[in-house]
Each structure stands twice: as structure tokens, then as C-alpha cells.
Amino acid sequence: MLYIKITAFGGDRIKNHVRALRNEHGMTQEQLGEIIGVSRQSVIAIETMKYNPSLELAFKIAKAFHMYIEDVFVFEEKEEK
């Protein structure tokens, strides 16, 4: 599965599978946006790593794909040196 990386706090990363899952489910960005209550532009921003969704929105996205949130979004901590 394709991971998309988003830089979070102090180099930590939040990966998501939103684009891949949306494509697997045959949804357009507009259709997913309607299901989760956001605009197509918001879906684009999430998919292109320009926006980290709120926890509530992340749960709505996971629910849209009938998945657990941790299967859609993965937090990866920065390795200590």
C-alpha cells in the first residue's frame, strides 16, 4: 500500500492511505468529501500532505472506508540519534 508522508511535530511523520483507499473504492474526491462533510479541495489537501485532518475528521475518513483509523493514518516518531 502507498504511504503519503506528512511532517508533523519535530520531524515526526503522519502517513495516510487516503488517496489509495479512495481509488480502491472507486470514489472521486468530491464523493469522499460529501461523505465526510468537507469540500473536494479539503480532500485534495489531505491527499497531497498540505493538511492534517482533525481527529474527528480522521475518524470520519476511516469510517467512510470501513476501516480503523490506525489503518488509514499512521504516526511515525522521529528516531532519536
ChimeraX attribute file (.defattr): number of C-alpha atoms within 10 A of each C-alpha:
attribute: neighborCount
match mode: 1-to-1
recipient: residues
	/A:1	7
	/A:2	11
	/A:3	15
	/A:4	19
	/A:5	19
	/A:6	21
	/A:7	15
	/A:8	15
	/A:9	10
	/A:10	8
	/A:11	12
	/A:12	15
	/A:13	17
	/A:14	19
	/A:15	20
	/A:16	27
	/A:17	18
	/A:18	24
	/A:19	20
	/A:20	16
	/A:21	18
	/A:22	18
	/A:23	11
	/A:24	10
	/A:25	12
	/A:26	11
	/A:27	13
	/A:28	14
	/A:29	19
	/A:30	15
	/A:31	16
	/A:32	21
	/A:33	18
	/A:34	13
	/A:35	12
	/A:36	18
	/A:37	13
	/A:38	15
	/A:39	15
	/A:40	15
	/A:41	12
	/A:42	18
	/A:43	23
	/A:44	17
	/A:45	14
	/A:46	18
	/A:47	21
	/A:48	16
	/A:49	16
	/A:50	12
	/A:51	13
	/A:52	19
	/A:53	16
	/A:54	9
	/A:55	10
	/A:56	9
	/A:57	14
	/A:58	21
	/A:59	18
	/A:60	18
	/A:61	26
	/A:62	20
	/A:63	15
	/A:64	15
	/A:65	16
	/A:66	9
	/A:67	13
	/A:68	13
	/A:69	17
	/A:70	12
	/A:71	10
	/A:72	20
	/A:73	20
	/A:74	16
	/A:75	14
	/A:76	15
	/A:77	13
	/A:78	13
	/A:79	7
	/A:80	4
	/A:81	3
